[in-house]
Amino acid sequence: MTDSLIRRVGDTAVVHLAGEVDLTVADVLYRRISRETAQRSAVVLDLSAVTFLDSAGVRLVDDLSRACAERRASLRVVAPRGPARSALTLCGFPERLLAAHVEEALREPDGGA
């Protein structure tokens, strides 16, 4: 089961996910996140409470990254040590887009680029 919460901080959408992000929920989550963040100039995807991230979850993050890039919005992914960071690192997700805390992601929306 996955819980999600989307809140606004200025013009940034902060998306908190918790639980398992897998094939059974990834597409529904992606559609919801895309719809609710479409008008934001920045998105912070907080995976710090995610306990499992399979290939469908990694695809969700990658698809969100591409969608943000297409509309020139920044994306930071909060993934401290744990399953989400391990899966994203293993798949070659750019380190500069990863943050350890939401505060860091909000402070540096472009990952210091």
SULPENOR-V402775 format. One record per residue. N is the residue number from 1. RES is the residue in one letter. PHI is phi in whole degrees, -180 to 180 (999 if undefined). OMEGA is omega in whole degrees, -180 to 180 (999 if undefined). Layout:
n: {N N}
res: {RES RES}
phi: {PHI PHI}
omega: {OMEGA OMEGA}
//
This chain:
n: {1 2 3 4 5 6 7 8 9 10 11 12 13 14 15 16 17 18 19 20 21 22 23 24 25 26 27 28 29 30 31 32 33 34 35 36 37 38 39 40 41 42 43 44 45 46 47 48 49 50 51 52 53 54 55 56 57 58 59 60 61 62 63 64 65 66 67 68 69 70 71 72 73 74 75 76 77 78 79 80 81 82 83 84 85 86 87 88 89 90 91 92 93 94 95 96 97 98 99 100 101 102 103 104 105 106 107 108 109 110 111 112 113}
res: {M T D S L I R R V G D T A V V H L A G E V D L T V A D V L Y R R I S R E T A Q R S A V V L D L S A V T F L D S A G V R L V D D L S R A C A E R R A S L R V V A P R G P A R S A L T L C G F P E R L L A A H V E E A L R E P D G G A}
phi: {999 -121 -105 -142 -146 -120 -128 -111 -127 63 -99 -102 -94 -107 -107 -103 -117 -141 97 -95 -114 -139 -55 -73 -126 -59 -66 -64 -62 -60 -62 -65 -62 -60 -63 -84 -114 -58 -98 -96 -83 -148 -132 -114 -103 -93 -106 -64 -103 -80 -98 -156 -136 -94 -62 -68 -68 -63 -61 -56 -64 -65 -63 -66 -60 -66 -63 -63 -61 -62 -101 62 -100 -84 -135 -126 -115 -87 -147 -69 -49 142 -63 -67 -64 -59 -65 -67 -65 -59 -86 83 -63 -58 -57 -65 -90 -93 -133 -87 -143 -59 -59 -62 -63 -70 -72 -127 -63 -102 70 77 -80}
omega: {-180 173 178 178 177 178 -178 173 -172 178 180 172 177 -177 178 175 179 179 -177 175 -175 -176 -176 -176 -171 -178 179 178 -179 180 180 -180 180 -179 -174 179 -172 -176 -178 179 179 178 172 179 -176 -180 -174 179 178 -177 -179 179 179 -177 177 176 176 178 177 -179 180 178 178 177 179 180 178 180 180 180 177 174 178 177 169 180 178 -179 175 179 179 -174 -178 -180 179 -179 -179 179 179 -179 176 177 -176 -180 -177 178 -179 177 180 -176 178 -179 177 -179 178 -178 -178 -174 180 178 179 -179 999}
//
